[in-house]
Amino acid sequence: MVDISGLSARQLLKLYADIEEQLRSLKIISSANNPAGDLAETLFCKAFDWDRADKSQAHYDAKGKVDGKLYQIKCRRITRFNSSRQLSAIRGLEQAQHFDVLAGLLLREDYSVYKAALVPHEVVLEHSSFQKHTNSRRFLLVDDIWKIPAVRDVTEQLLNAEKSM
């Protein structure tokens, strides 16, 4: 490990930018956004051999090569400062079925895999709530979601994908 405690704010930000660039060159992240979402897409696609959608594709992030299903991939990083399990906004969930399955991932503070699940569209619709101010649905990846029979726990598969990186 590298001791970064003596670095200035400017040096830390430069290091963060360099780390992002290296992760991008390794094809782990593909944007300049928070790396959690890109990491989740990478892990799910690696674990299940899905085809990653173009960044411009709305409503889904990957397509299954074998099953042809469309996957919306969502992620939440749990930290000591924020333990919320609310995933990012899901828009248009009621109007059309833009995806078949939500692939949800919870990361630990250090970006390591904590828990992962494949959640059918109908379960997401049933267990989410409409948020008028954002015109979207709010879905929380709480422990009870894993208890729903239609939900598949895929934590082990993502841990294996993480180890192979």
C-alpha positions in Angstrom: 0.0 0.0 0.0 1.0 3.5 -0.7 0.9 6.0 2.2 -1.1 9.0 0.9 -1.5 10.7 4.3 1.1 13.3 3.5 -0.2 14.4 0.1 -1.9 17.8 -0.4 -5.4 18.1 -1.7 -4.1 19.0 -5.1 -1.8 15.9 -5.1 -4.7 13.7 -4.0 -6.9 15.0 -6.8 -4.2 14.4 -9.4 -3.7 10.9 -8.1 -7.4 10.3 -8.3 -7.4 11.5 -11.9 -4.5 9.3 -12.7 -6.2 6.3 -11.1 -9.3 7.0 -13.2 -7.3 7.1 -16.3 -5.6 3.8 -15.5 -9.0 2.2 -14.7 -10.3 3.5 -18.1 -7.3 2.0 -20.0 -8.0 -1.3 -18.3 -11.7 -1.0 -19.5 -13.0 -1.2 -15.9 -14.6 2.2 -16.2 -15.8 4.0 -19.3 -16.8 7.5 -18.2 -15.6 10.3 -15.9 -18.6 9.7 -13.6 -18.4 8.1 -10.2 -16.7 4.8 -10.9 -19.3 2.7 -9.0 -21.7 2.5 -11.9 -19.1 1.6 -14.5 -17.6 -1.0 -12.1 -21.0 -2.6 -11.7 -21.5 -2.8 -15.4 -18.0 -4.3 -15.9 -18.6 -6.9 -13.1 -22.0 -8.0 -14.3 -20.9 -8.2 -17.9 -17.8 -10.2 -16.9 -19.7 -12.5 -14.6 -22.5 -13.4 -17.1 -20.9 -12.7 -20.4 -23.4 -10.0 -21.3 -22.9 -7.5 -24.1 -22.5 -4.0 -22.7 -24.8 -1.4 -24.3 -23.5 1.8 -25.7 -23.4 4.7 -23.2 -26.0 6.5 -25.3 -28.5 3.6 -24.9 -31.4 4.6 -22.7 -33.1 2.3 -20.2 -30.8 -0.7 -20.3 -27.1 -1.3 -19.9 -26.5 -4.8 -21.2 -28.0 -7.6 -23.2 -27.7 -11.3 -22.5 -25.9 -13.2 -25.3 -27.8 -16.4 -24.5 -31.2 -15.3 -23.2 -31.5 -12.0 -25.1 -32.8 -10.3 -22.0 -32.2 -6.6 -21.4 -30.5 -5.7 -18.1 -30.6 -2.4 -16.3 -27.5 -2.3 -14.0 -27.7 -0.2 -10.9 -25.2 0.1 -8.1 -24.9 1.7 -4.6 -21.7 2.2 -2.7 -22.3 2.0 1.1 -20.1 4.1 3.2 -19.7 5.0 6.8 -21.1 8.5 5.8 -24.1 7.2 3.8 -25.6 3.7 4.4 -28.6 4.3 2.0 -29.4 1.5 -0.4 -31.4 3.7 -2.7 -30.4 3.1 -6.3 -30.4 5.9 -8.9 -33.6 7.0 -10.4 -35.5 4.6 -12.7 -37.5 6.5 -15.3 -40.4 5.2 -17.5 -40.9 2.0 -15.5 -44.7 2.0 -15.8 -45.0 3.2 -19.4 -43.0 0.4 -21.1 -40.8 -2.5 -20.1 -37.5 -1.0 -21.1 -35.6 -3.8 -19.4 -36.3 -7.4 -18.3 -34.1 -7.5 -15.2 -32.5 -5.1 -12.9 -29.0 -6.2 -12.0 -28.4 -4.6 -8.6 -25.0 -4.3 -6.8 -24.1 -3.1 -3.4 -20.4 -2.1 -2.9 -18.5 -1.7 0.3 -16.7 1.6 1.0 -13.5 0.3 -0.7 -15.5 -0.6 -3.9 -15.4 -4.3 -3.2 -18.5 -6.4 -3.8 -20.9 -6.7 -0.9 -24.2 -8.1 -2.3 -25.7 -8.5 -5.7 -29.0 -9.6 -7.1 -31.0 -10.0 -10.3 -34.4 -8.5 -9.8 -37.2 -9.1 -12.4 -38.9 -6.0 -13.8 -42.2 -6.8 -12.2 -40.5 -7.0 -8.7 -38.8 -3.6 -9.3 -42.2 -2.1 -10.2 -44.0 -3.6 -7.2 -41.3 -2.6 -4.7 -40.5 0.9 -5.9 -42.3 4.2 -5.3 -43.0 7.0 -7.7 -41.2 10.3 -7.0 -43.2 13.2 -8.6 -40.3 15.7 -8.3 -38.0 13.6 -10.4 -40.7 11.8 -12.5 -39.0 8.5 -11.6 -39.3 5.5 -9.4 -37.2 5.0 -6.3 -36.0 1.5 -5.6 -34.1 0.4 -2.5 -31.9 -2.7 -2.6 -32.7 -3.7 1.0 -32.1 -7.2 2.5 -35.8 -8.1 2.1 -35.4 -8.0 -1.7 -33.2 -11.1 -1.6 -36.1 -13.0 0.2 -38.4 -12.6 -2.8 -38.6 -16.0 -4.6 -38.2 -14.4 -8.1 -35.0 -12.6 -7.1 -31.7 -14.4 -7.7 -28.7 -13.8 -5.4 -25.7 -13.5 -7.6 -23.2 -12.2 -5.0 -20.9 -15.2 -5.6 -20.7 -14.7 -9.3 -19.8 -11.1 -8.9 -17.2 -11.9 -6.2 -15.6 -14.3 -8.8 -15.7 -11.7 -11.5 -14.0 -9.2 -9.0 -11.3 -11.7 -8.3 -10.5 -12.2 -11.9 -9.9 -8.5 -12.5 
